[in-house]
Amino acid sequence: MTQTPTKPLLRALAGERVAPAPIWLMRQAGRYLPEYRALRAKAGGFLDLCFTPDYATEITLQPIRRFGLDAAILFSDILVIPWALGQPLRFEEGRGPVLEPIAPDGLDRLEREGVVERLAPVFETVRRVKSALPPPTTLIGFAGAPWTVACYMIEGGGSKEFLKAKRWALGAPDRFQQLIDLLVVATVDYLSAQVEAGAETLQLFDSWAGVLSETELERWSIAPLQRIVEGVKARHPSVPVILFPRGSGLGYARFAEASGADGLGLDTTVPLRFAAELQKQITVQGNLDPAALVTGGRALEEGIDRILSALGAGPFIFNLGHGVVPETPPEHVAALIERIQRTAA
């Protein structure tokens, strides 16, 4: 017999309307918090933060201590899987991630064995965070979706058009499929290990889903994510999965009906009327503009109220339409939480 969840975020992912709406924020731990900046100044590079459990645990817990959010999300990065596969990775200030780009003839150089073992510090962080969280707080594990991770691996970093990745996918689809298949297997193993260490729900970030055509979206985003959801749930049937296919527009409907996920994170551009239709099939999460959180005041209050009015009557998790930006005043996050709690009173 399946046990009914008691934590607010897990109740929402089980299809229940929860009041006040559970809330967590993408990038809720990071540069907008002075305590993060102080710790970052002590550490070495960004990967040192991710792979040092003392640091990563502290960073994960900082917004929980400050704001009392309904979930903590593991502090890590979506590119730890390419790193564990043997692809050189570094982070440069002002530029972000830099990888040694791979080409179709470079797949065989990736290290397919020992991926989970190389990521052991991440799982130690999960164990430590889980033991330190308040009882009502859910621990979220995460990974990047295969399409988005493949884009970084091929481009060597961020891009506006992702032409290298698209040319590979269009020009050598069988070889590109091999890369996607490798990432699916590695991601299922990685997420499953997070669950075994204590993660209670999982989110998959497909940050660049929005650059794909309808046909490409189906093959390179939806289908691999279906396989990951199936693979994780075969091992951990009770663990809910949230997908965030940013920028996928009308394609969100396909994720709702076909992915097998329990929750769907919505970006800022998704109309609330459309979101309410999606909510009839799946728990929705989102989608306040991060700029409204930076601005605060009336803009923030009106943004919150519109979203709650449209989506608060169904299974819903309040979040942003993308991550917290460094310019965000922490007091605006506190005001956001207070507004949601007061609206439900």
Buried (B, 14 or more C-beta within 10 A) or exposed (E): EEEEBEBBBBBBBBEBBBBBBBBBBBBBBBBBBEBBEEBBEEBEEBBEBBBBBEBBBBBBBBBBEBBBBBBBBBBBBBBBBBBBBBBEBEBEEEEEBBBEBBEBEBBEEBEEEEBBEBBEBBBBBBBBBBEBBEEBBBBBBBBBBBBBBBBBBBBBBBBEEBEBBBEBBEEBBEBBBBBBEBBBBBBBBBBBBBBBBBBBBBBBBBBBBBBBEEEBBBBBBBBBBBBBBBBBBEBBEEBBBBBBBBBBBEBBBBBBEEBBBBBBBBBBBBEBEBBBEBBEEBBBBBBBBBBBBBBBEEBBBEBBBEBBEBBBEBBBBBBBBBBBBEEBEBEBBEBBBEBBBEBEE
